[in-house]
Amino acid sequence: MSVADNLRYFENQLQGTRARLVAVTKTHPVERLQEAYDAGARLFGENKVQEMVAKQPELPADIEWHLIGHLQTNKVKYIAPFVHTIQSVDSLKLLQEIEKQAAKHTRVIECLLQFHVAEEETKSGLSLAEAEEMLQSDAYQAMRHVRVTGVMGIATNTTDEAQLRREFAELRGYFELLQTRYFAQQPAFREISMGMSSDYQLALAEGSTLIRVGSAIFGARNYGTVES
Ligand SMILES: *Cc1c(COP(=O)(O)O)cnc(C)c1O
């Protein structure tokens, strides 16, 4: 199956839902991204700043770039000129740096709050209490160059469907709670980013609005010998 065939498959899977596809392009060369673009993909997800910065100038300007991996504060400046959404916001400190860098470019950067829903401790993300503390802070309320548009989560790496559904439902619960408490009447707060190649169907069933799919579109990733 070609990249175009795979994208058509996902287009069909998303019919009748309000979800959109983020094509996760990490480790793949720009030729493959161009192929996906030519087949209609517009939302691209990368997990490393350096890789996104290298690819972005080589590709059409109307791509929405989504940063989906852990982001260090000192690297925000490299993506601030063009990144559309930072899906991996996990601290007020990071959000403050995004605000500062976005202001320099007189842009508004959309941000998702990443929640910890997986059982693995290694996966990063906020707790509900931390997210609420952030949204209640004076620093957040003064921000004019970030727009929090929803939540993101990575489920446990398991084939246990009941567990996956529980974790996706937990994330949707956080979304609904924050919507009610902090974003009532604000249609911009709309995204629940959850679901990858192996579990997107369960995520869609639990209300995902952004599925992040890599290997099911581009094939297995080859990280080479310099895995970081
Ligand atoms: C790599 C990655 C994906 C895509 O994973 P696949 O299993 O290849 O679909 C989704 N989300 C995040 C955060 C990722 O790092």
The ligand as a Gaussian input file, in Angstrom:
#p B3LYP/6-31G(d) Opt

LIG

0 1
 C        5.370000       8.407000      17.219000
 C        4.171000       8.978000      17.888000
 C        2.880000       8.683000      17.412000
 C        2.609000       7.772000      16.231000
 O        2.881000       6.456000      16.542000
 P        2.508000       5.248000      15.516000
 O        2.411000       4.074000      16.395000
 O        3.615000       5.191000      14.539000
 O        1.226000       5.624000      14.866000
 C        1.808000       9.272000      18.062000
 N        1.985000      10.092000      19.120000
 C        3.201000      10.394000      19.606000
 C        3.316000      11.302000      20.775000
 C        4.332000       9.844000      19.005000
 O        5.551000      10.136000      19.499000

